[in-house]
Amino acid sequence: MFSIYLSSADVSAAVQALKRLPVEVHLLVGPNWIINSRYVLSLKENMGGMIVTASNG
């Protein structure tokens, strides 16, 4: 899933909410976007961004 946000504050809020979900998440986070995919390591090579993972499930 690819999501685009209006501000970095919106991205931060979305990341925090996604990390609280009762499932494993793999996020690639940019200044105004988030990609949620198990393939974030390979996507990071082309897209840049920061990898965020969480497992609450």
C-alpha positions as CSV (number, residue, x, y, z in Angstrom):
1,M,0.0,0.0,0.0
2,F,1.3,3.5,-0.9
3,S,-0.1,6.5,1.1
4,I,0.6,10.2,0.5
5,Y,0.2,12.8,3.3
6,L,0.0,16.6,3.4
7,S,2.7,17.0,6.0
8,S,5.5,15.2,7.9
9,A,3.4,15.5,11.0
10,D,0.6,13.5,9.3
11,V,3.2,10.9,8.3
12,S,4.4,10.7,11.9
13,A,0.8,10.3,13.3
14,A,0.1,7.6,10.7
15,V,3.3,5.7,11.5
16,Q,2.4,5.7,15.3
17,A,-1.1,4.5,14.6
18,L,0.2,1.7,12.3
19,K,2.7,0.6,14.9
20,R,-0.1,0.1,17.4
21,L,-2.0,-2.3,15.1
22,P,-2.2,-5.9,16.3
23,V,-0.3,-7.2,13.3
24,E,3.2,-7.1,11.9
25,V,4.0,-4.0,9.9
26,H,6.8,-3.2,7.5
27,L,6.9,0.4,6.5
28,L,9.1,2.5,4.3
29,V,8.6,6.1,5.3
30,G,9.5,9.2,3.4
31,P,8.9,12.9,4.0
32,N,5.2,12.8,2.9
33,W,4.6,9.1,2.1
34,I,4.4,5.6,3.5
35,I,4.7,2.3,1.8
36,N,3.4,-0.7,3.7
37,S,5.0,-3.9,2.3
38,R,7.1,-6.9,3.3
39,Y,9.5,-5.8,0.5
40,V,10.6,-2.5,2.1
41,L,14.3,-3.5,2.1
42,S,14.4,-3.9,-1.7
43,L,12.1,-0.8,-2.2
44,K,14.4,1.4,0.0
45,E,17.3,0.9,-2.6
46,N,15.2,2.8,-5.2
47,M,12.9,5.0,-3.1
48,G,15.1,6.1,-0.1
49,G,13.2,6.7,3.1
50,M,13.4,5.1,6.5
51,I,12.4,1.5,7.4
52,V,10.0,1.1,10.4
53,T,8.9,-2.3,11.6
54,A,6.6,-3.4,14.5
55,S,5.1,-6.7,15.6
56,N,2.2,-6.5,18.1
57,G,0.4,-9.7,16.9
